[in-house]
């Protein structure tokens, strides 16, 4: 499934990102320290090892779901797909994550959330890059369309 330029801008924009993975019957979640969409349509999430249960559970070939929510208006999309690779983050990934964290701290403090409240929200230690191929996209913005699938013609 190829994402539209609008959804790509959203994913790569000023959004809070929560990823969920499963191993067996257990589900684990993690906050992402940024995301980008590759030229071929894969989504890359940067996740700190602070979220060890999720990092340990994510594996190539496994499934992942990530929700991207703009805190200013709660516009949200959930993108589900199959993990293509899991690797330590490189220097460019780390720089991208640092910029993401700085940007989101400004966004969130501008909305009245204190830096103290966010102190554990955006860890950068031990980043891994999880790359996955989107298979389904869902609107998660609160309202009557929440949970509805975005079709190939809409992405």
Buried (B, 14 or more C-beta within 10 A) or exposed (E): BEBEEEBBEBBBEBBBBBBBBBBEEEEBBBBBBBBBBEEEBBBBBBBBBBBEBBBEBBEEEBBBBBBBBBBEEEBBBBBBBEBBEBEEBEEEBBEBBBEBBEEBBEBBEEEEBEEEEBEEBBBBEBBBBBBBBBEBBBBBBEEEEEEEEBEEEEB
